[in-house]
């Protein structure tokens, strides 16, 4: 739900890099380990004497040409909203999150989607949370209010002619090298960051998810540039894996989806687990085969859409590479090859980006695979520079130097 209000006295103060770190003294909403522990406890109550704080974020998710989702966490249970507008000193709209007539409240994880936005437009925003000291059926007592710093983002624009995107994968919670890689990037013109699976070793609790993915991202870019998670097999392991979409919402509310930006149709796929559903490691708690069959039906429909057909380029991300070989017990790669590669060829797609193997590799087109497949390693980043007539695909080391560059992928 979004409502528009005007606050003539409100002025956004635009910071040079992001909204909650860097050039200012550490404010109440900055990242602190003690605040992290409080926010990471899903059973947290507001009986603590700790001051209300935004402990993680805000960070951008599920970008599109007319919407974006803003996520953040607090150390106390709150009700929250986002204020946003087109100018630092202009009219401000207010957005809240509600489900089935009830505004989300008494929670520490906050997720608000802004809708009705203009393509390719810069917006200014701030996240605001008010503590709920007591939540009774007929009387709610509110506590203090905390605001993030002032942030900005730009909506996606399919008419944009030039931009860049980066892809990282298989970092397995090694956040030091991850931050090094992110800080070494050239951020001018960089619109999208993709995490192509296995950013975690597994998912046991909120703290692990935040520390492994969200916090390093927020320290560098995530308040003003969105990142998108393509689920890997390790990301699907552990009791908390069932909650990842709460922290990484998508446009489809699924782990597979598609969207357009800058003439590129981006298709994000979920390749599931690498072994059969009945493998003992999964304790009878996975059901990926019918899930992947349903995803394949969706993919078959996607490659027939006007958005796919009319795109200048079509890029697919899948954590596991579809391969025409069966190596027990790792059966899923062949399963995906049999179902997805014919659809990729039919599309056709221009590029497939994968991870999983922990080894950098380039598989050039063959009679059975009509597109290049780039498998990224564990300590490199793929950068795609998009222009009207080609994709420049470079692999970058953690220190920012180029490792290799593919031959240009030309518009067909």
N, C-alpha and C positions, 0 to 999 in steps of 0.2 A: 504494500500500500504506500502511495506517495501523495503527500499533500504539499501545496505551495503556500508559503507565507513570506511576508516581506519584513525584513528587519533593517530599517534605515540606518541604525547606528552601528550595525555589525560590519566589521572590515576584516577580510582575510589578510594575513601577513604571510606572503610567499617567501619561503626559505629557498636557498640556492640549490640544495641537493635533495633533501627529503624532509619529511615532516617531523621526525622524532629523534634524529641523531645528528652527530657531526658538529655543526658550528656553534650550537648553543650549550650552555651548562646543562648537565643531566637533569631533565625535568621529572615531574612525578610519574609520567607515563613511560619513561625510558626502561630499558631492559635491566632487571636486577635479578640475580639468582634466587633471592629470597621471595621475591614477588612471583617468579616463575613457579616455585614450588606450590604457592598458594593457588595460582591459576590452574595448575596442572592437576589439582585434586577435584575430580568431578563431584565429590560430595561436600565441597566447600560450603561453609555457612558464613553468615555475616556477624558471627560472635567475636571475631578477631578484633584486636585493637589497631591493626595495621591500617594506615590511611588508604583510602580508595585510590587505585592506580590502574592505568592501562599497562598491562605487563607485556603484551606482544601485539605488534601491529600498530596501525592498520596496514593491511596488505590487500592487493587487488586480485580478484579471481573472475573467471567466466566473462571475459571481455567480449563485446560485440559492437556493432555499429551504432546501437541505440541503447545499450545497457552495460552495466558492470556491477559486480558484487564486491562489497567492502567487508572485510573480516577483521576482527580484533578480539582480544581477550582481556578480562579484568580479574583482579584478585578477589573481588567481592561480587556477589550476585547482584545483577543490575537489570534495568530496562534501558534500552539504548535507541539512538537515532543517528542519522547523518544529516548534516547541513551542507548544502552545496549550491553553487551558482556559477555563472559565466564570467564574472569579473570579481576581482578582490574586494571591491567596494560596492558591488551591485546587489540587486535583490537576491534573496536566499530562499531556496526550497528546503523542505524537511521530509525525509523519508524514514519510515520505520518498517520493521518486518512483522507481519502478522500471518497467522494460519487459522483458518476456520473461524474467523471473527475475533480471535484473541491475539493481542500484541505479544510478541515474544518477551518474556519477563522472568525475573528470578533465575537468571543464567549467567555464567561467566564467559561463554563463547557467544559472540555476537556476529551476525551476518545479515547485512542489509543490502538489498539490490536496488540500484537506481535504474529506473526505466524511463522511456520517452525522451532519451537523449538524442542529440544531433550527431551524425557521422563526422569523424575527423575534427572534433571540437574539443578544445581544452576546457576543463572544469576545475574549479577549486572546491575543496571539501575538508570537513573535519568530522571525526567520530566523537560522539558524546554519550556518556553513560552515567546514569543516576542510580546510586545504591538503593536496594530495598532492604531496610532494616528489619521489617516484619511484614509478612505476607499472610494476612488473615482473609477469610472469605468475604467479609464486608468492611474491612478496614486495612489499608496498606499504608505502612509508615515508610517514608522515603528518607534516605540519608543524603550524603553529599553527592556532588556531581564532578566528573572529571572530563576534560576535553583533550583530544590529541592536538598536536601541532597542526598547522595549516598545510595541506597537501594539494597536489594537483595530479590530474591524469588527462589523457586524450583518448577519446573513443576511436575505435577502429574505423577504417574507411576503405571500402573495396575499390574506390576510384584512385586511391593513392598510387603514385607511379614508382616511388622508390622508398625502400625501408630495409631494415635488417632484422633477423631473428637468430637466436642462439639455442643450441640443444646440448644438454648435459645429461649424463646417465651413469648408473652403477657407481655412485659415490659412497654408498653403504655407510652413511653417517660420518664419513671422514670430512668434518666440517672445516678444518684448517685449509686443506687443499681446495675445497669448494669455495671458500671465501677468497682465497688467492686467485682462483680462476675468475670469479665474478668481478673482483676489483681490477683485474688485468684487462677487462674488456673495454673496447671503445664504445661508450654508451650513446654517443650522438647518432641519432637515426635508428636506434635499436628499440623496436616496438614490442617484441614478444620474447619471452623466455620459456622454453619447454624443458621439463624434467622427464626424460624418456625412460622412467622405470628404475627400480632398485636404488632409490635414494636412501632407503632404509635397509637394515638387515632383516627386520621384521617389525611388527607394530604391537607392542605390549601395553603402552599407556600414552597418555597425552604428552607428557614431558618428552618422551622419546621422539614423537612425531614433530613437536615444536622445535626441539634442539637440532634434529637431523635435517629439517627442511626449512621451516618457516623463519627461525631466528637468523640464520645466515643470510637468507634472502632479504629480510627486513633491514638488516644492517647495511645492505648495499643498494637495493633498488626497489623493493616490492611495494612501497607506498605510492610510487608513481608509474611503475611499469609492471604489468601483470605477468604472473607465471602460471603455467598450466601443467598439470601432472598427468602423465600417461602411466597407468599402473603397471608395475613390474611384478614378477612372481614373488619376490621377497616382500614387496609391499603388501601382498595379499596374505601374509602369514602372521599369526598371532591374534590374540583375542581382540585387540583394538583395531585390527584391520577392517572390521565391519563398520567403523566410524569415520573412515577417512573422508568420505564425501561431505561430512559436516565441516571439515577444515578446508577442503579443496572442492567447493561446489562447481558444477559444470552447467553449461546451457541446457543439457539434455537430462540432468539429474542421473546420468549414467557415466561409466568410465570410458565409453566410446561416444564420439560426437564429431561434428564437422562445423566449420565456420569459414568465412571468407575475409580476407584482408589484403589490400594492395594487389588485387588481381590473382592472388593465390588461394586456392581451395585447400585448406588444411584439414586432414582427416586424422583423428587421434583414435587409435585402436587399443583395445585391451586384449593382450595375448594370453592371459590366464596363467595357470601353473604349468610347469615344464614337464610334469609327469602325469600319468593317468589318474583319474579321479579316485581310483581304488588303491593308490599307492599308500603304503603303511604310514608314510610321513604325514599324511593329511588326516589320519584318525577318523576317516569316514565323514569329514566335515566340509568337503568341497563338492561342487556340482557344476564344474566348468564345461563339460561337454554340451549339455543343452543350452547353456548360456552362450557359448561360442557359436553354436548353430543359429541362435537367435540374432547374434551380432552379425553373422554372415548374411542373413536375410536383410538386415538393415544396410549393410555395405552394398549388397546387390542393388538396393533401391537408390542408395546415395550416388552411385556412379552413373545413374540415369537422370539425376536431377539437372535442372537448368543451371543451378549454381556451379555444379561440377563441370558440366559440358562447356559452359561459357567462360570458365576461368582461364587466364593466360597460362597458369601453371597449376599442377596438382601434386601436392606433397603429402606423403603418408608417414606417420610415426607409429611404430609397433616395437615394443620392448624386445620381444623375441623375434629373430629373423626367421621367416618361413624358408625352410630348406628341404630339398628333395632327397632326404636321407633319413633313415630310421635308426636311431641309436638307443636301444633299451637302456634304462627305463625312460629316457627323455623322448617321449613320443609326440609331444605337442607341436614341435617345429614342423614335422611332416604333416600332421593334421592341418596346420594352418596353410602349409604350402598347397595342399590339395584343394582347399576351399578358397583361399584368398588370391593366390597368384593368377588364376584365370580371370578373376575380376579386375585385378590390377592391369593385366594385359588388355582386357576389353576396354577399360576406361577411356584411354590409357592414362596411367599416372606418369609423372616425370621423374620422381625420386622417391625411394623408400629409405627411411632412416631407422636404424635399429641399435640395440646394445646387446646386453645379456652375456655375450661370450667373453667379455673383458679383454678382447683383442681387437685392435684396429684392423679393419679390412675394407677393401673396395671390391665389389663384385660387379663387373661391367655387364651390360646387356648381353643376353644370349638368345638363341631361337626360342627357348622356353620361358625366358624372363626378359621382357622387352624394355626394361628400365634399369638404371644403375641402383645398386643397393649399397649404402654406406653404413658400416657397423662401427660405431664409435667406441673408443676404449674407455678405461676407467680414469684417466688423467688428462683427457683432452676435451675440447669443446668444439662443436660444429657451429660455424657461422655461415648464414645464408644471406647474401646481399642481393636483394631483388631490384631489378630495373625493368623497364618496359619490354625488353627483348631477350633477357637472359637471367639465369640464376648463377651467381658466383658462389661456390660451395668450398669453404676453406676449413681445415682442421687446425685448431689452435692449441698450443701447449698452455699449461697453467700459468706460465709467466707472460703470456700474451703474444709470444712469437708464433709464426705460422709453421705448422708441421708439413702440410701438403695442401694442394689446391686441385680440385677435380677439373677436368675439361668443362668449359662453360656449357650449361644446359640451356639450349636455345628454345625460344618460343616456337611451337610447331604451327 
